[in-house]
Amino acid sequence: MNMKSSNRSYDASDVADGYALAYEQVADLAAMIGAVRHLCDKNIEYVGKVYDVPESVFQELKRVFNITEGLIQDSLEFSKAQEDSYKC
């Protein structure tokens, strides 16, 4: 078995690039979840008007969206702070 070892060295800019990529991916996720939330809000409004379903039925779903948005915001702030701290 031939095991080749590559000793690539990394510097702070490589780490900063990783955090920048993480930030972009989380921002994309935030946009997708925002779109899903918007569609859910429209559907909640529709079923409330058409079928007289109380909005309270959807409180747990709204709570999950709020928690997810908070986690995303924390991740965005962390990734940006780390990226900035590793920039040369």
MOPAC internal coordinates of N, CA, C and O (Angstrom, degrees):
PM7 1SCF
backbone

  N    0.0000 0     0.00 0     0.00 0    0    0    0
  C    1.4318 1     0.00 0     0.00 0    1    0    0
  C    1.5257 1   109.37 1     0.00 0    2    1    0
  O    1.2310 1   120.88 1   -55.98 1    3    2    1
  N    1.2829 1   115.93 1   124.02 1    3    2    1
  C    1.4535 1   121.24 1  -178.46 1    5    3    2
  C    1.5218 1   109.34 1  -101.33 1    6    5    3
  O    1.2310 1   121.04 1   -68.93 1    7    6    5
  N    1.2989 1   115.61 1   111.07 1    7    6    5
  C    1.4628 1   119.63 1  -179.75 1    9    7    6
  C    1.5157 1   108.50 1  -106.25 1   10    9    7
  O    1.2310 1   121.53 1   -64.71 1   11   10    9
  N    1.3003 1   114.69 1   115.29 1   11   10    9
  C    1.4539 1   119.78 1   177.50 1   13   11   10
  C    1.5197 1   108.60 1   -94.28 1   14   13   11
  O    1.2310 1   121.72 1   -44.41 1   15   14   13
  N    1.2794 1   114.31 1   135.59 1   15   14   13
  C    1.4574 1   119.85 1   178.85 1   17   15   14
  C    1.5156 1   108.62 1  -112.98 1   18   17   15
  O    1.2310 1   121.07 1   -59.56 1   19   18   17
  N    1.3035 1   115.55 1   120.44 1   19   18   17
  C    1.4573 1   118.41 1   175.90 1   21   19   18
  C    1.5193 1   107.68 1  -101.85 1   22   21   19
  O    1.2310 1   121.34 1   -53.03 1   23   22   21
  N    1.2751 1   115.05 1   126.97 1   23   22   21
  C    1.4602 1   120.83 1  -178.64 1   25   23   22
  C    1.5164 1   109.40 1  -103.64 1   26   25   23
  O    1.2310 1   121.03 1  -108.51 1   27   26   25
  N    1.2868 1   115.64 1    71.49 1   27   26   25
  C    1.4630 1   119.68 1   177.68 1   29   27   26
  C    1.5152 1   107.97 1   -80.27 1   30   29   27
  O    1.2310 1   121.28 1   -46.42 1   31   30   29
  N    1.2825 1   115.16 1   133.58 1   31   30   29
  C    1.4621 1   118.25 1   177.32 1   33   31   30
  C    1.5252 1   109.17 1   -97.46 1   34   33   31
  O    1.2310 1   121.48 1   -34.95 1   35   34   33
  N    1.2878 1   114.76 1   145.05 1   35   34   33
  C    1.4561 1   122.12 1  -179.35 1   37   35   34
  C    1.5176 1   108.47 1  -115.73 1   38   37   35
  O    1.2310 1   121.49 1   -30.65 1   39   38   37
  N    1.3122 1   114.76 1   149.35 1   39   38   37
  C    1.4599 1   118.08 1   176.55 1   41   39   38
  C    1.5251 1   109.62 1  -123.65 1   42   41   39
  O    1.2310 1   121.02 1     1.56 1   43   42   41
  N    1.3115 1   115.66 1  -178.44 1   43   42   41
  C    1.4662 1   120.88 1  -175.48 1   45   43   42
  C    1.5202 1   112.34 1   -60.18 1   46   45   43
  O    1.2310 1   119.94 1   147.17 1   47   46   45
  N    1.3262 1   117.72 1   -32.83 1   47   46   45
  C    1.4709 1   118.90 1  -179.33 1   49   47   46
  C    1.5263 1   111.24 1   -67.61 1   50   49   47
  O    1.2310 1   120.28 1   149.41 1   51   50   49
  N    1.3532 1   117.07 1   -30.59 1   51   50   49
  C    1.4681 1   119.65 1   175.58 1   53   51   50
  C    1.5260 1   110.61 1   -65.33 1   54   53   51
  O    1.2310 1   120.81 1   138.43 1   55   54   53
  N    1.3244 1   116.06 1   -41.57 1   55   54   53
  C    1.4666 1   120.43 1   178.55 1   57   55   54
  C    1.5251 1   109.75 1   -65.73 1   58   57   55
  O    1.2310 1   120.55 1   137.55 1   59   58   57
  N    1.3346 1   116.56 1   -42.45 1   59   58   57
  C    1.4692 1   120.57 1   178.30 1   61   59   58
  C    1.5208 1   110.52 1   -60.39 1   62   61   59
  O    1.2310 1   120.28 1   139.57 1   63   62   61
  N    1.3355 1   117.06 1   -40.43 1   63   62   61
  C    1.4665 1   120.74 1   178.24 1   65   63   62
  C    1.5269 1   111.33 1   -62.57 1   66   65   63
  O    1.2310 1   120.50 1   141.53 1   67   66   65
  N    1.3298 1   116.65 1   -38.47 1   67   66   65
  C    1.4601 1   120.43 1   177.81 1   69   67   66
  C    1.5182 1   112.02 1   -63.32 1   70   69   67
  O    1.2310 1   120.62 1   136.87 1   71   70   69
  N    1.3144 1   116.43 1   -43.13 1   71   70   69
  C    1.4659 1   119.87 1   177.93 1   73   71   70
  C    1.5237 1   111.69 1   -68.63 1   74   73   71
  O    1.2310 1   120.35 1   146.21 1   75   74   73
  N    1.3335 1   116.95 1   -33.79 1   75   74   73
  C    1.4709 1   120.00 1   176.75 1   77   75   74
  C    1.5241 1   110.19 1   -64.55 1   78   77   75
  O    1.2310 1   120.58 1   138.62 1   79   78   77
  N    1.3322 1   116.50 1   -41.38 1   79   78   77
  C    1.4622 1   120.57 1   177.60 1   81   79   78
  C    1.5234 1   110.60 1   -64.57 1   82   81   79
  O    1.2310 1   120.42 1   137.27 1   83   82   81
  N    1.3245 1   116.80 1   -42.73 1   83   82   81
  C    1.4685 1   120.39 1   178.21 1   85   83   82
  C    1.5207 1   110.27 1   -60.01 1   86   85   83
  O    1.2310 1   120.43 1   138.10 1   87   86   85
  N    1.3242 1   116.78 1   -41.90 1   87   86   85
  C    1.4652 1   121.24 1   178.87 1   89   87   86
  C    1.5232 1   110.31 1   -60.26 1   90   89   87
  O    1.2310 1   120.48 1   133.20 1   91   90   89
  N    1.3335 1   116.69 1   -46.80 1   91   90   89
  C    1.4669 1   120.65 1  -178.98 1   93   91   90
  C    1.5273 1   111.51 1   -62.52 1   94   93   91
  O    1.2310 1   120.55 1   138.78 1   95   94   93
  N    1.3297 1   116.56 1   -41.22 1   95   94   93
  C    1.4641 1   119.82 1  -179.47 1   97   95   94
  C    1.5241 1   111.32 1   -66.67 1   98   97   95
  O    1.2310 1   120.03 1   139.18 1   99   98   97
  N    1.3144 1   117.55 1   -40.82 1   99   98   97
  C    1.4646 1   120.49 1   178.81 1  101   99   98
  C    1.5263 1   110.13 1   -68.76 1  102  101   99
  O    1.2310 1   120.25 1   143.78 1  103  102  101
  N    1.3330 1   117.12 1   -36.22 1  103  102  101
  C    1.4680 1   120.24 1   176.86 1  105  103  102
  C    1.5269 1   110.41 1   -63.51 1  106  105  103
  O    1.2310 1   120.32 1   140.76 1  107  106  105
  N    1.3327 1   116.99 1   -39.24 1  107  106  105
  C    1.4660 1   120.47 1   176.01 1  109  107  106
  C    1.5245 1   110.80 1   -63.66 1  110  109  107
  O    1.2310 1   120.77 1   136.84 1  111  110  109
  N    1.3185 1   116.14 1   -43.16 1  111  110  109
  C    1.4623 1   121.07 1   177.38 1  113  111  110
  C    1.5254 1   110.56 1   -60.70 1  114  113  111
  O    1.2310 1   120.41 1   138.66 1  115  114  113
  N    1.3169 1   116.83 1   -41.34 1  115  114  113
  C    1.4689 1   121.13 1   178.57 1  117  115  114
  C    1.5221 1   110.85 1   -61.24 1  118  117  115
  O    1.2310 1   120.47 1   139.12 1  119  118  117
  N    1.3277 1   116.71 1   -40.88 1  119  118  117
  C    1.4651 1   120.22 1   179.08 1  121  119  118
  C    1.5242 1   110.99 1   -64.44 1  122  121  119
  O    1.2310 1   120.55 1   138.00 1  123  122  121
  N    1.3307 1   116.55 1   -42.00 1  123  122  121
  C    1.4694 1   119.85 1   179.67 1  125  123  122
  C    1.5244 1   111.40 1   -65.89 1  126  125  123
  O    1.2310 1   120.41 1   135.52 1  127  126  125
  N    1.3154 1   116.83 1   -44.48 1  127  126  125
  C    1.4652 1   120.09 1   179.68 1  129  127  126
  C    1.5211 1   110.36 1   -66.25 1  130  129  127
  O    1.2310 1   120.20 1   143.61 1  131  130  129
  N    1.3228 1   117.22 1   -36.39 1  131  130  129
  C    1.4623 1   120.71 1   175.95 1  133  131  130
  C    1.5175 1   111.73 1   -61.16 1  134  133  131
  O    1.2310 1   120.73 1   139.85 1  135  134  133
  N    1.3334 1   116.21 1   -40.15 1  135  134  133
  C    1.4657 1   120.23 1   178.39 1  137  135  134
  C    1.5275 1   110.93 1   -66.46 1  138  137  135
  O    1.2310 1   120.49 1   138.33 1  139  138  137
  N    1.3299 1   116.66 1   -41.67 1  139  138  137
  C    1.4666 1   120.53 1   178.32 1  141  139  138
  C    1.5268 1   109.88 1   -64.03 1  142  141  139
  O    1.2310 1   120.69 1   137.67 1  143  142  141
  N    1.3237 1   116.29 1   -42.33 1  143  142  141
  C    1.4680 1   119.49 1   179.37 1  145  143  142
  C    1.5281 1   110.65 1   -62.08 1  146  145  143
  O    1.2310 1   120.36 1   137.87 1  147  146  145
  N    1.3156 1   116.92 1   -42.13 1  147  146  145
  C    1.4624 1   120.96 1   179.25 1  149  147  146
  C    1.5335 1   110.35 1   -59.98 1  150  149  147
  O    1.2310 1   120.47 1   134.86 1  151  150  149
  N    1.3324 1   116.71 1   -45.14 1  151  150  149
  C    1.4716 1   120.18 1   178.17 1  153  151  150
  C    1.5271 1   111.10 1   -63.13 1  154  153  151
  O    1.2310 1   120.57 1   138.68 1  155  154  153
  N    1.3182 1   116.52 1   -41.32 1  155  154  153
  C    1.4713 1   119.67 1   178.14 1  157  155  154
  C    1.5221 1   110.90 1   -62.99 1  158  157  155
  O    1.2310 1   120.48 1   137.10 1  159  158  157
  N    1.3249 1   116.69 1   -42.90 1  159  158  157
  C    1.4686 1   119.74 1   179.02 1  161  159  158
  C    1.5237 1   111.10 1   -60.35 1  162  161  159
  O    1.2310 1   120.59 1   138.51 1  163  162  161
  N    1.3307 1   116.48 1   -41.49 1  163  162  161
  C    1.4663 1   119.96 1   178.35 1  165  163  162
  C    1.5273 1   110.77 1   -64.80 1  166  165  163
  O    1.2310 1   120.30 1   138.41 1  167  166  165
  N    1.3257 1   117.04 1   -41.59 1  167  166  165
  C    1.4653 1   120.23 1   179.30 1  169  167  166
  C    1.5244 1   111.99 1   -68.74 1  170  169  167
  O    1.2310 1   120.44 1   142.79 1  171  170  169
  N    1.3116 1   116.77 1   -37.21 1  171  170  169
  C    1.4656 1   120.61 1   176.72 1  173  171  170
  C    1.5208 1   109.96 1   -62.18 1  174  173  171
  O    1.2310 1   120.83 1   136.03 1  175  174  173
  N    1.3148 1   116.01 1   -43.97 1  175  174  173
  C    1.4649 1   120.37 1   177.84 1  177  175  174
  C    1.5336 1   110.63 1   -62.54 1  178  177  175
  O    1.2310 1   120.76 1   137.35 1  179  178  177
  N    1.3217 1   116.15 1   -42.65 1  179  178  177
  C    1.4703 1   120.92 1  -179.23 1  181  179  178
  C    1.5297 1   111.54 1   -62.64 1  182  181  179
  O    1.2310 1   120.35 1   128.70 1  183  182  181
  N    1.3366 1   116.94 1   -51.30 1  183  182  181
  C    1.4708 1   118.46 1  -177.82 1  185  183  182
  C    1.5243 1   111.24 1   -67.60 1  186  185  183
  O    1.2310 1   120.59 1   154.09 1  187  186  185
  N    1.3158 1   116.48 1   -25.91 1  187  186  185
  C    1.4624 1   119.37 1   175.21 1  189  187  186
  C    1.5093 1   111.93 1   -66.95 1  190  189  187
  O    1.2310 1   120.90 1   137.24 1  191  190  189
  N    1.3309 1   115.88 1   -42.76 1  191  190  189
  C    1.4662 1   120.24 1  -178.79 1  193  191  190
  C    1.5260 1   111.92 1   -76.13 1  194  193  191
  O    1.2310 1   120.41 1   133.73 1  195  194  193
  N    1.3154 1   116.83 1   -46.27 1  195  194  193
  C    1.4664 1   121.01 1  -173.15 1  197  195  194
  C    1.5271 1   112.36 1   -78.78 1  198  197  195
  O    1.2310 1   120.20 1   137.98 1  199  198  197
  N    1.3286 1   117.22 1   -42.02 1  199  198  197
  C    1.4652 1   120.41 1  -174.43 1  201  199  198
  C    1.5274 1   113.16 1  -110.87 1  202  201  199
  O    1.2310 1   120.63 1  -175.22 1  203  202  201
  N    1.3107 1   116.41 1     4.78 1  203  202  201
  C    1.4613 1   122.14 1   178.44 1  205  203  202
  C    1.5347 1   112.52 1    57.09 1  206  205  203
  O    1.2310 1   120.88 1  -141.02 1  207  206  205
  N    1.3390 1   115.92 1    38.98 1  207  206  205
  C    1.4657 1   120.85 1   176.60 1  209  207  206
  C    1.5295 1   107.48 1   -85.09 1  210  209  207
  O    1.2310 1   119.93 1   -54.34 1  211  210  209
  N    1.3199 1   117.73 1   125.66 1  211  210  209
  C    1.4674 1   119.17 1  -178.34 1  213  211  210
  C    1.5341 1   111.30 1   -67.93 1  214  213  211
  O    1.2310 1   121.26 1   -34.32 1  215  214  213
  N    1.3103 1   115.19 1   145.68 1  215  214  213
  C    1.4667 1   120.88 1  -178.84 1  217  215  214
  C    1.5282 1   111.58 1   -62.40 1  218  217  215
  O    1.2310 1   120.39 1   154.39 1  219  218  217
  N    1.3126 1   116.86 1   -25.61 1  219  218  217
  C    1.4669 1   120.57 1  -179.23 1  221  219  218
  C    1.5285 1   112.43 1   -60.99 1  222  221  219
  O    1.2310 1   120.37 1   157.33 1  223  222  221
  N    1.3191 1   116.89 1   -22.67 1  223  222  221
  C    1.4678 1   121.17 1   177.81 1  225  223  222
  C    1.5302 1   110.34 1   -60.69 1  226  225  223
  O    1.2310 1   120.43 1   152.03 1  227  226  225
  N    1.3078 1   116.79 1   -27.97 1  227  226  225
  C    1.4594 1   121.84 1  -173.43 1  229  227  226
  C    1.5323 1   112.99 1  -102.90 1  230  229  227
  O    1.2310 1   119.82 1  -168.27 1  231  230  229
  N    1.3204 1   117.95 1    11.73 1  231  230  229
  C    1.4626 1   120.59 1  -177.15 1  233  231  230
  C    1.5256 1   112.47 1   -61.00 1  234  233  231
  O    1.2310 1   120.09 1   140.86 1  235  234  233
  N    1.3094 1   117.44 1   -39.14 1  235  234  233
  C    1.4681 1   120.15 1  -179.47 1  237  235  234
  C    1.5253 1   111.00 1   -65.94 1  238  237  235
  O    1.2310 1   120.33 1   139.34 1  239  238  237
  N    1.3138 1   116.97 1   -40.66 1  239  238  237
  C    1.4664 1   120.86 1   176.68 1  241  239  238
  C    1.5284 1   110.15 1   -61.95 1  242  241  239
  O    1.2310 1   120.41 1   136.15 1  243  242  241
  N    1.3114 1   116.83 1   -43.85 1  243  242  241
  C    1.4673 1   120.65 1   178.68 1  245  243  242
  C    1.5287 1   111.01 1   -64.20 1  246  245  243
  O    1.2310 1   120.61 1   142.71 1  247  246  245
  N    1.3207 1   116.43 1   -37.29 1  247  246  245
  C    1.4657 1   120.68 1   177.86 1  249  247  246
  C    1.5228 1   110.59 1   -63.41 1  250  249  247
  O    1.2310 1   120.35 1   138.08 1  251  250  249
  N    1.3230 1   116.94 1   -41.92 1  251  250  249
  C    1.4645 1   121.04 1   178.16 1  253  251  250
  C    1.5297 1   110.77 1   -62.65 1  254  253  251
  O    1.2310 1   120.34 1   137.29 1  255  254  253
  N    1.3246 1   116.95 1   -42.71 1  255  254  253
  C    1.4659 1   119.94 1   176.57 1  257  255  254
  C    1.5299 1   110.80 1   -60.63 1  258  257  255
  O    1.2310 1   120.08 1   136.62 1  259  258  257
  N    1.3219 1   117.46 1   -43.38 1  259  258  257
  C    1.4660 1   121.00 1  -179.78 1  261  259  258
  C    1.5271 1   111.79 1   -63.32 1  262  261  259
  O    1.2310 1   120.55 1   136.93 1  263  262  261
  N    1.3189 1   116.56 1   -43.07 1  263  262  261
  C    1.4656 1   120.66 1   178.01 1  265  263  262
  C    1.5226 1   110.13 1   -62.66 1  266  265  263
  O    1.2310 1   120.72 1   134.01 1  267  266  265
  N    1.3320 1   116.23 1   -45.99 1  267  266  265
  C    1.4627 1   121.02 1  -179.78 1  269  267  266
  C    1.5226 1   111.07 1   -60.90 1  270  269  267
  O    1.2310 1   120.23 1   136.45 1  271  270  269
  N    1.3123 1   117.17 1   -43.55 1  271  270  269
  C    1.4657 1   120.33 1   178.55 1  273  271  270
  C    1.5271 1   111.33 1   -62.86 1  274  273  271
  O    1.2310 1   120.24 1   142.19 1  275  274  273
  N    1.3205 1   117.15 1   -37.81 1  275  274  273
  C    1.4630 1   120.21 1   176.85 1  277  275  274
  C    1.5189 1   112.15 1   -64.67 1  278  277  275
  O    1.2310 1   120.50 1   136.78 1  279  278  277
  N    1.3308 1   116.66 1   -43.22 1  279  278  277
  C    1.4622 1   120.80 1   177.94 1  281  279  278
  C    1.5218 1   111.34 1   -63.57 1  282  281  279
  O    1.2310 1   120.74 1   139.01 1  283  282  281
  N    1.3187 1   116.19 1   -40.99 1  283  282  281
  C    1.4657 1   120.40 1   178.40 1  285  283  282
  C    1.5210 1   110.17 1   -63.24 1  286  285  283
  O    1.2310 1   120.25 1   135.11 1  287  286  285
  N    1.3160 1   117.12 1   -44.89 1  287  286  285
  C    1.4682 1   120.35 1  -179.97 1  289  287  286
  C    1.5222 1   110.77 1   -61.07 1  290  289  287
  O    1.2310 1   120.28 1   136.68 1  291  290  289
  N    1.3304 1   117.08 1   -43.32 1  291  290  289
  C    1.4633 1   120.71 1   177.61 1  293  291  290
  C    1.5238 1   110.95 1   -60.19 1  294  293  291
  O    1.2310 1   120.55 1   136.50 1  295  294  293
  N    1.3219 1   116.56 1   -43.50 1  295  294  293
  C    1.4577 1   121.11 1  -179.76 1  297  295  294
  C    1.5241 1   111.72 1   -65.15 1  298  297  295
  O    1.2310 1   120.55 1   138.44 1  299  298  297
  N    1.3329 1   116.55 1   -41.56 1  299  298  297
  C    1.4669 1   120.12 1   177.98 1  301  299  298
  C    1.5289 1   110.88 1   -61.71 1  302  301  299
  O    1.2310 1   120.62 1   134.19 1  303  302  301
  N    1.3148 1   116.41 1   -45.81 1  303  302  301
  C    1.4641 1   120.36 1  -179.53 1  305  303  302
  C    1.5268 1   111.34 1   -63.74 1  306  305  303
  O    1.2310 1   120.50 1   138.11 1  307  306  305
  N    1.3361 1   116.66 1   -41.89 1  307  306  305
  C    1.4610 1   120.60 1   179.41 1  309  307  306
  C    1.5275 1   110.96 1   -64.28 1  310  309  307
  O    1.2310 1   120.37 1   131.73 1  311  310  309
  N    1.3267 1   116.90 1   -48.27 1  311  310  309
  C    1.4658 1   120.50 1  -178.57 1  313  311  310
  C    1.5194 1   111.24 1   -60.91 1  314  313  311
  O    1.2310 1   120.49 1   137.90 1  315  314  313
  N    1.3247 1   116.67 1   -42.10 1  315  314  313
  C    1.4667 1   120.39 1  -179.79 1  317  315  314
  C    1.5293 1   110.61 1   -66.05 1  318  317  315
  O    1.2310 1   120.12 1   136.74 1  319  318  317
  N    1.3121 1   117.38 1   -43.26 1  319  318  317
  C    1.4656 1   120.73 1   179.49 1  321  319  318
  C    1.5285 1   110.82 1   -63.12 1  322  321  319
  O    1.2310 1   120.53 1   137.95 1  323  322  321
  N    1.3400 1   116.59 1   -42.05 1  323  322  321
  C    1.4608 1   119.79 1   179.06 1  325  323  322
  C    1.5259 1   111.30 1   -67.07 1  326  325  323
  O    1.2310 1   120.66 1   137.23 1  327  326  325
  N    1.3196 1   116.34 1   -42.77 1  327  326  325
  C    1.4687 1   119.84 1   177.68 1  329  327  326
  C    1.5256 1   109.86 1   -57.60 1  330  329  327
  O    1.2310 1   120.57 1   132.25 1  331  330  329
  N    1.3226 1   116.51 1   -47.75 1  331  330  329
  C    1.4653 1   120.77 1  -179.22 1  333  331  330
  C    1.5322 1   111.73 1   -62.43 1  334  333  331
  O    1.2310 1   120.31 1   142.99 1  335  334  333
  N    1.3241 1   117.01 1   -37.01 1  335  334  333
  C    1.4655 1   119.71 1  -177.86 1  337  335  334
  C    1.5274 1   112.25 1   -71.78 1  338  337  335
  O    1.2310 1   119.47 1   156.76 1  339  338  337
  N    1.3384 1   118.62 1   -23.24 1  339  338  337
  C    1.4627 1   121.70 1  -179.46 1  341  339  338
  C    1.5250 1   113.52 1   -99.30 1  342  341  339
  O    1.2310 1   120.13 1   175.93 1  343  342  341
  N    1.3144 1   117.36 1    -4.07 1  343  342  341
  C    1.4692 1   119.23 1   178.62 1  345  343  342
  C    1.5183 1   109.75 1   -67.28 1  346  345  343
  O    1.2310 1   121.66 1   -40.30 1  347  346  345
  N    1.2978 1   114.42 1   139.70 1  347  346  345
  C    1.4791 1   119.81 1  -179.96 1  349  347  346
  C    1.5110 1   111.39 1   -90.15 1  350  349  347
  O    1.2310 1   120.10 1   180.00 1  351  350  349

